[in-house]
Amino acid sequence: MIEEKIQLTEKQILEKEFESIKNDLIEKHLELKMKASGRWINSLEIISSKNKITLLGEKYTDQLVYGRKGGTMPPVKAIEQWIKDKGIVPNIPITSLAWAIAKKIQKEGTEYYKQGGTDLVSSVITTQRIQEIINKLGNEVLLDIVPFFVNRFKNG
């Protein structure tokens, strides 16, 4: 029996790693009990072109990671939808509850913000994980991959 070693291309390695990151982000999202409608999970998409691989998601990912600071009132309609998606059955009209929540967020920020954010991304995209990917790819890719992770996930 002849055993043949299959060499993966850099692109195939990155696609596999990004798929693993995506799955780990979903798992962490569920672990943190962030799921409401499932829209965030369903929005995660890996786009692979000849020279670039990107993981896309909802704009509100930053709010899941850092929270929302006070100062401006968030959209009441979005909070109404969140209440419905979470299955919350208030003893007052949903619009009234959503408005009260929006006013509290305007005054204080979200709980995630008050807690200093969450580890949704930082627990998945770690320095160790980046190093493991670099080790799989080789040092010639180092200059391309590190700035992507550092800029995207440290700065929001």
Salt bridges, closest charged atoms under 4 A:
GLU17 OE2 - LYS136 NZ 2.52
ASP24 OD2 - ARG129 NH1 2.87
GLU31 OE2 - LYS28 NZ 3.00
GLU58 OE2 - ARG39 NE 3.29
GLU80 OE1 - LYS77 NZ 3.92
GLU108 OE1 - LYS114 NZ 2.69
GLU111 OE2 - LYS114 NZ 2.80
ASP119 OD2 - LYS28 NZ 3.37
